[in-house]
Amino acid sequence: MKIAFDLDGVVADSFQQIRKRILEMKNFDILENLNSYSLVSQKLDYDESQKIIYDVIIKENRHIKMYPEAKDVLTELYEATNEPICFVTARPKEAKRATKRWLDRNLNVPYNIFFFNT
């Protein structure tokens, strides 16, 4: 059996960096009115939200933290199975290199990653 893990919000705490960026740019905390997965609000339009996500995930991904529990679970899973860890993501194709670098920095086990937004 193969199990795949999503990156953002499961393994990578990218939301905190996105939230921080919006707070710096707009002086607006998205948690105040967040009621869905969409970042679009009265103070943040679609294009702005996409640019922030792009910048955080591609240009500033060194600041994204891996959830400590995720690293432990993924390492234990690899040690128990000797199978590469599988990841899936809807990140844009432009994020492939940055995503692989982030995984290489944060995870010390073999992995495969599948991009579904390419």
Secondary structure, 3 states (H helix, E strand, C coil): CCCEEECECCCECHHHHHHHHHHHHHCCCHHHCCCCCCCCECCECHHHHHHHHHHHHHHCHHHCCECHHHHHHHHHHHHHHCCCEEEEEEEEHHHHHHHHHHHHHHCCCCEEEEEEEC
